[in-house]
Amino acid sequence: MELGDKYLSETCANYPRQSFLVDKFIDKTLTLSCPEACRLVLLNPDLLVSDGTNVHHISRDNSKSEYDLVHYFWRIREFVIGLIRNRVYPLWQRMFLLGTFSRRLEAIV
């Protein structure tokens, strides 16, 4: 951490990082199957705080199917991040709620 990304091993430089192109924007994420990434994301209350500089307002085509989850990507992402950051609930409850939400989304599809 003190030396920066240049000193990461090849594995850690690539995994757990992932990039996705969504609505012409690159969304960079960490895979939570990495214990260190999981610890950083779930236990650091300030990690997911937005400073407002990278906020993208996406216009949506309302003619898409109501069950096309890609259409709702940004709203789902915002909800999931808000749920993870909500320290009112203990971590296990947040993970339970996230799992329940995911199962219900899958049932819709």
TACORVEN-V510481 format. One record per pair of residues at least 6 apart in sequence whose C-alpha atoms are under 7 Angstrom apart, sorted by the first residue. I is the first residue (numbers start at 1). J is the second residue. D is the distance in Angstrom with one decimal. If there is no record, write none. Layout:
{{I | J | D} {I | J | D}}
//
This chain:
{{16 | 30 | 5.2} {16 | 31 | 4.8} {16 | 34 | 6.2} {17 | 29 | 5.9} {17 | 30 | 4.7} {17 | 31 | 6.4} {18 | 28 | 5.8} {18 | 29 | 5.2} {18 | 30 | 6.1} {19 | 26 | 6.3} {19 | 27 | 5.6} {19 | 28 | 4.4} {19 | 29 | 6.2} {20 | 26 | 5.5} {20 | 27 | 5.1} {20 | 28 | 6.5} {21 | 27 | 6.2} {30 | 37 | 6.4} {31 | 37 | 6.9} {32 | 38 | 4.7} {41 | 47 | 6.5} {42 | 84 | 7.0} {45 | 85 | 6.5} {67 | 108 | 7.0} {67 | 109 | 6.5} {83 | 94 | 6.5} {84 | 94 | 6.2}}
//
